[in-house]
Amino acid sequence: MSVAPAFPLTTLARGAAGLTLEGVALVDIAARFGTPVYVYSRAALVAAFEAYRGALGARPALVCCAVKANSNLGVLSLFAALGAGFDIVSGGELARVLAAGGRAERVVFSGVGKSRVEMKQALTAGIRCFNVESAAELDRLNAVAGELGASAPIALRVNPDVDPKTHPYISTGLKSNKFGVAGDEAFALYQRAAAMPHLAVRGIACHIGSQLLDPAPVSEAAARILALVDRLAAVGIRLDHIDLGGGLGIRYRDETPPTVAAYLAPLLDTFKDRPETLCFEPGRSLTGNAGLLLTRIEYLKHGEEKNFAIVDAAMNDLARPALYDAWHEVVPVVAYDVPPGRYDIVGPICESGDFLAQGRDLALEAGDLLALLSAGAYGMSMSSNYNTRPRAAEVIVDGDTVHLVRARETVESLYALECPLPNAHAPV
């Protein structure tokens, strides 16, 4: 029997042993790997990627997975095997992609603060393109490429000043945002880049935000980008690819995001019969609803105004609720016949903002396992060691097999690079 349709992880089901993922009982995963643990479904990851490939059909296109959403090597290696490209924002993410078997020539490097070291790393690896986000970055990249005797492939990330109608913290395409170059400055900046001896103008990029639920703002941005592409072609600057970013949202609670095909349809129509390769940078829509965070209740604490379910996961494991007031569906792994109550799901961290969910009506007992759904994107990749808490293990369920793709950290590993002050006990 399937879980209620409101739960978007399609490979999650409820059976005699409670919730199962691809037929593997979550209680068995918790017993084997402990909690908290991130659990991903290989079938769901593959299906999410194939939705893009199917919608794009024979159109020349490259789907570049946004590494920032989920940077686990097991996840990245799966996408690499499917032929994906990768969108990175740091040298560390490039190293992860290469370690996972990704191809450098399918990597685009975004981000506003690329260092000289990162530029050299990417040039040496032979990435597909730098998405340049400022005039100062153009100058630095030209100089670094010159030092290496190389030519750096570039696109300008153009800010189309389109309101994506999403959370302000994940909006990236307005004039007030730090990302990209202003649309009215881009033409002159392209001409400048084309004249630089160690840069090769290859494309154009834009990205207006994340958790987008309406294709209209992206279509508006695409129309503005296309007008600039044609204006550049008129002066002899011809581009081989157009990068339209990512941002397609998912259902966490009651959102109704478009399907991948519906989201891409107006974009494909805008660029119909164009020769340029289209690039996309999905992250959340690939991994968000392919994973969950499994946690165990340590205590139930009943108060006059609120009841708390204190679990062994915390804001260091899943920062989104504290950071964005984000909603994650909370599901008991085994449904027990106990009276329900209204609970805040909180962790052990010494912060009032350490909550994973608030005001949930659930039938709970101490020791129960809970699954926090839609946690496959910006979950583990945003985690920290606050309060000297080792980060969670990560596993991928593949049919009836479970692969450990990140071992749980130990406390000792957290301070392995530190040392006591040699003269700490000397008189001051």
C-alpha positions in Angstrom: 0.0 0.0 0.0 1.4 3.4 -1.0 1.8 6.2 1.5 -0.7 9.0 1.1 -0.4 10.8 -2.2 0.6 14.0 -0.3 4.0 12.4 0.3 6.1 13.1 -2.8 8.8 10.4 -2.5 7.2 7.8 -4.8 9.4 5.0 -3.7 8.3 5.3 -0.1 5.6 2.9 1.1 4.0 1.6 4.3 4.1 -2.1 4.9 3.9 -4.5 7.8 7.3 -3.3 9.1 6.4 0.3 8.8 7.8 2.7 6.2 9.9 1.1 3.5 12.0 2.7 0.7 12.3 0.7 -2.4 11.2 -2.3 -0.3 13.8 -1.8 2.5 12.4 -1.1 5.9 13.5 2.1 7.5 13.6 0.4 10.9 16.3 -1.9 9.5 18.3 1.0 8.1 18.2 2.7 11.5 19.3 -0.5 13.3 22.2 -1.0 10.9 23.5 2.6 10.5 22.1 4.4 13.5 20.4 7.8 13.5 20.3 10.5 12.4 20.9 9.2 8.9 20.1 10.6 5.4 18.5 8.0 3.2 18.2 8.4 -0.6 16.4 6.4 -3.2 18.5 5.5 -6.3 15.3 4.9 -8.3 14.0 8.4 -7.4 17.3 10.0 -8.3 17.4 8.3 -11.7 13.7 9.1 -12.4 14.3 12.8 -11.6 17.2 13.1 -14.0 15.4 11.1 -16.7 12.5 13.6 -16.5 14.8 16.3 -17.8 16.4 14.1 -20.5 12.9 13.0 -21.6 11.6 16.5 -21.8 14.6 17.8 -23.7 14.3 15.0 -26.3 16.7 15.4 -29.2 17.4 19.1 -28.5 21.1 19.8 -28.0 21.2 20.3 -24.3 23.3 19.6 -21.2 21.7 19.0 -17.7 24.3 20.2 -15.1 23.4 19.0 -11.7 23.8 21.7 -9.0 26.4 20.2 -6.7 25.5 22.6 -3.9 22.1 20.8 -3.5 23.6 17.5 -2.7 27.4 16.9 -3.0 27.6 13.3 -1.8 30.0 11.3 -4.0 27.5 8.5 -4.2 24.8 10.8 -5.6 27.3 12.6 -7.9 28.7 9.3 -9.2 25.2 8.2 -10.1 24.5 11.3 -12.1 27.9 11.1 -13.8 27.1 7.6 -14.9 23.8 8.9 -16.4 25.8 11.5 -18.5 25.1 14.6 -16.4 27.1 17.8 -16.4 27.7 19.6 -13.1 27.2 23.2 -11.9 29.8 24.0 -9.3 30.5 27.1 -7.1 33.8 26.2 -5.5 37.1 24.4 -6.1 36.0 21.9 -3.5 32.9 21.0 -5.5 35.1 20.6 -8.6 37.3 18.1 -6.7 34.1 16.2 -5.6 32.8 16.0 -9.2 36.1 14.6 -10.5 36.4 12.2 -7.6 32.9 10.9 -8.4 33.8 10.3 -12.1 32.3 13.4 -13.5 33.8 14.9 -16.7 35.5 18.3 -16.4 34.4 19.3 -19.9 30.8 19.0 -18.6 31.4 21.4 -15.7 30.2 25.0 -15.5 31.7 27.1 -12.7 29.4 29.7 -11.2 29.7 31.9 -8.1 30.6 35.5 -7.3 33.9 35.0 -5.5 36.2 32.6 -7.5 39.7 32.8 -6.2 42.9 32.7 -8.3 43.6 29.2 -6.9 40.2 28.0 -7.9 40.5 29.5 -11.4 43.8 27.7 -11.9 42.3 24.4 -10.7 39.4 24.7 -13.1 41.6 25.8 -16.1 44.0 22.9 -15.4 41.1 20.4 -15.2 39.6 21.7 -18.5 36.1 22.7 -17.5 33.5 23.6 -20.0 32.9 27.2 -19.0 33.3 29.9 -16.3 30.0 31.7 -15.5 31.6 35.1 -14.8 29.7 37.4 -12.4 31.6 40.7 -12.5 34.0 42.9 -14.5 36.6 42.4 -11.8 36.3 38.6 -12.2 36.9 39.0 -16.0 40.1 40.9 -15.3 41.3 38.3 -12.8 40.4 35.3 -15.0 42.1 36.8 -18.1 45.3 37.3 -16.0 45.2 33.8 -14.5 44.7 32.2 -17.9 47.5 34.3 -19.3 49.9 33.0 -16.6 49.0 29.4 -17.5 49.2 30.1 -21.3 45.6 29.1 -21.6 42.4 30.5 -22.9 39.5 30.6 -20.4 36.0 29.7 -21.8 33.5 32.2 -20.4 29.9 33.1 -20.2 28.6 36.2 -18.4 25.9 35.5 -15.9 23.4 38.2 -16.8 21.0 39.5 -14.2 17.7 39.9 -16.1 16.0 41.7 -13.1 13.0 39.4 -13.1 11.1 38.7 -9.8 11.0 34.9 -9.3 8.3 35.2 -6.6 10.2 32.9 -4.3 11.7 33.2 -0.8 13.9 36.4 -0.7 16.9 34.3 0.6 16.8 32.2 -2.6 16.0 34.9 -5.1 19.0 35.6 -7.3 17.9 37.5 -10.4 16.9 41.0 -9.1 19.0 44.2 -9.3 19.4 44.1 -5.5 21.0 40.6 -5.5 24.7 40.0 -5.4 24.7 37.6 -8.3 25.5 38.3 -12.0 26.1 41.4 -14.0 23.3 43.9 -14.7 21.4 43.4 -17.9 22.1 46.9 -19.2 25.8 46.5 -18.6 26.2 43.1 -20.2 26.5 44.1 -23.9 29.5 46.4 -23.2 31.1 43.8 -20.9 30.8 41.2 -23.6 32.6 43.4 -26.1 35.3 44.0 -23.5 35.6 40.2 -22.8 35.8 39.5 -26.6 38.8 41.8 -26.8 40.7 40.2 -23.9 43.6 37.9 -25.2 43.1 35.0 -22.8 39.3 34.7 -22.7 37.1 32.8 -25.2 33.5 34.0 -25.2 31.4 30.8 -25.4 28.0 31.5 -23.9 25.5 33.4 -21.7 24.0 32.4 -18.4 21.2 33.4 -16.1 19.6 32.1 -12.9 16.8 33.9 -11.2 16.2 31.9 -8.0 15.3 28.6 -6.4 12.1 26.8 -5.5 10.3 28.2 -8.5 6.7 27.1 -8.9 5.7 29.1 -12.0 7.5 28.9 -15.4 6.4 32.5 -16.3 9.3 34.4 -14.6 11.9 32.0 -16.2 10.2 32.5 -19.6 10.4 36.3 -19.1 14.1 36.1 -18.2 14.7 33.8 -21.2 13.2 36.3 -23.6 15.4 39.0 -22.3 18.5 36.8 -22.6 17.6 35.9 -26.2 17.3 39.5 -27.2 20.8 40.1 -25.8 22.1 37.0 -27.7 20.8 38.4 -31.0 22.2 41.8 -30.3 25.6 40.2 -29.6 25.4 38.2 -32.8 24.8 41.4 -34.8 28.3 42.7 -33.8 30.0 39.4 -34.4 29.9 37.8 -30.9 28.3 34.5 -31.5 27.6 32.1 -28.6 27.5 28.3 -28.6 25.4 27.8 -25.5 22.7 29.5 -23.4 22.6 28.5 -19.8 19.1 29.1 -18.3 20.0 28.0 -14.8 17.9 25.8 -12.5 15.4 26.5 -9.8 12.4 24.3 -10.5 10.7 23.8 -7.2 9.4 20.7 -5.5 6.4 19.9 -3.3 7.3 20.0 0.4 3.8 20.5 1.7 0.9 21.7 -0.5 2.9 23.4 -3.4 1.9 22.5 -6.9 5.1 22.8 -9.0 4.9 22.2 -12.7 6.3 19.0 -14.1 9.7 19.1 -15.6 8.1 18.9 -19.1 5.7 21.8 -18.3 8.5 23.9 -16.9 10.8 23.4 -19.9 8.1 23.6 -22.6 7.9 27.5 -22.9 11.7 27.7 -22.8 12.1 25.1 -25.5 9.5 27.0 -27.5 11.4 30.3 -27.1 14.6 28.7 -28.3 13.0 26.6 -31.0 15.2 26.2 -34.1 18.1 28.0 -32.4 21.5 26.4 -32.9 22.8 27.0 -29.4 23.1 24.2 -26.9 20.8 24.8 -23.9 22.2 24.2 -20.4 20.2 23.7 -17.3 21.3 23.6 -13.7 18.7 21.7 -11.6 19.5 20.8 -8.0 16.5 20.6 -5.7 14.3 19.0 -8.4 16.8 16.2 -8.8 17.5 15.3 -5.2 15.0 17.0 -2.9 12.2 14.4 -3.1 14.7 11.5 -3.5 15.8 11.6 0.1 14.7 11.8 3.7 16.2 12.3 7.1 15.7 9.5 9.6 15.8 10.4 13.3 14.8 8.9 16.6 12.8 10.5 19.5 14.9 10.7 22.7 12.3 12.3 24.9 8.7 13.6 24.9 8.5 16.8 27.0 5.0 18.1 27.8 4.6 21.7 28.8 1.8 24.1 29.6 2.0 25.9 26.3 3.8 23.4 24.1 4.8 19.8 23.8 8.2 18.8 22.4 9.4 15.7 20.7 13.2 15.9 21.3 15.0 13.9 18.6 18.6 13.0 17.9 18.7 15.1 14.7 19.1 18.9 15.0 19.5 22.1 13.1 23.1 21.2 12.4 21.8 18.2 10.5 18.9 20.0 8.7 19.3 23.8 8.7 16.4 24.7 6.4 13.6 25.0 9.0 15.7 27.3 11.2 17.1 29.3 8.2 14.0 29.6 6.0 11.2 28.5 8.3 11.0 25.7 5.8 8.4 22.9 6.0 9.4 19.2 6.0 6.7 16.6 6.3 7.2 14.5 9.5 6.0 10.8 9.3 6.2 8.2 12.1 8.1 5.2 10.6 5.9 2.8 12.6 2.3 3.9 13.2 1.4 3.0 16.8 -2.0 3.2 18.4 -1.4 5.9 20.9 -3.3 9.2 21.5 -2.1 12.0 19.2 -0.8 15.3 20.4 0.6 18.5 19.0 4.4 18.6 19.1 7.3 20.8 18.1 10.0 18.5 16.7 13.3 19.8 18.2 16.9 18.8 18.6 19.4 18.8 21.4 21.3 22.0 20.3 21.4 24.9 22.7 19.5 27.3 20.5 15.8 28.3 20.5 15.9 28.1 16.7 16.8 24.4 16.9 13.6 23.0 15.5 12.9 20.7 12.6 9.1 21.1 12.6 6.5 23.0 14.7 2.9 22.4 15.6 2.6 18.9 14.2 -0.3 16.6 15.2 1.3 13.2 15.7 0.8 10.1 17.7 4.3 9.6 19.3 6.1 7.7 21.9 9.7 8.1 23.1 12.0 5.9 21.0 9.9 6.2 17.9 11.6 6.7 14.5 10.5 9.7 12.4 11.1 10.3 8.7 11.5 14.0 7.6 10.6 14.0 4.0 11.9 16.1 1.1 15.3 16.3 2.7 17.5 15.2 -0.2 18.5 18.8 -1.3 20.2 21.3 0.9 20.1 18.9 3.9 23.4 17.2 4.3 25.2 19.7 2.1 24.3 22.6 4.5 25.0 20.6 7.7 27.5 21.6 10.3 29.3 20.4 13.4 27.8 23.0 15.8 27.9 21.9 19.4 30.6 19.4 18.3 28.0 17.1 16.8 29.3 14.6 14.3 27.4 14.8 11.0 25.0 12.1 10.0 25.7 9.0 7.9 24.3 8.9 4.3 23.0 5.8 2.5 21.5 5.1 -0.9 18.8 2.4 -1.2 19.2 0.5 -4.5 16.4 -2.1 -4.7 16.9 -4.4 -1.8 20.5 -3.3 -1.2 21.6 -0.4 1.0 24.9 1.3 0.2 26.7 3.4 2.8 27.9 6.4 0.9 29.1 8.5 3.8 30.2 7.1 7.2 29.1 8.9 10.3 31.7 11.3 11.6 33.4 10.6 15.0 34.0 13.2 17.6 37.7 12.6 17.3 37.6 13.4 13.6 36.1 16.8 14.4 39.2 18.0 16.2 41.8 16.0 14.4 43.2 19.2 12.7 43.3 21.1 16.0 45.8 21.1 18.9 45.9 22.5 22.4 47.9 25.7 23.0 51.4 24.5 24.0 51.8 27.0 26.9 48.2 27.1 28.0 49.1 26.4 31.6 51.8 29.0 31.8 51.1 32.0 34.1 49.5 35.0 32.3 
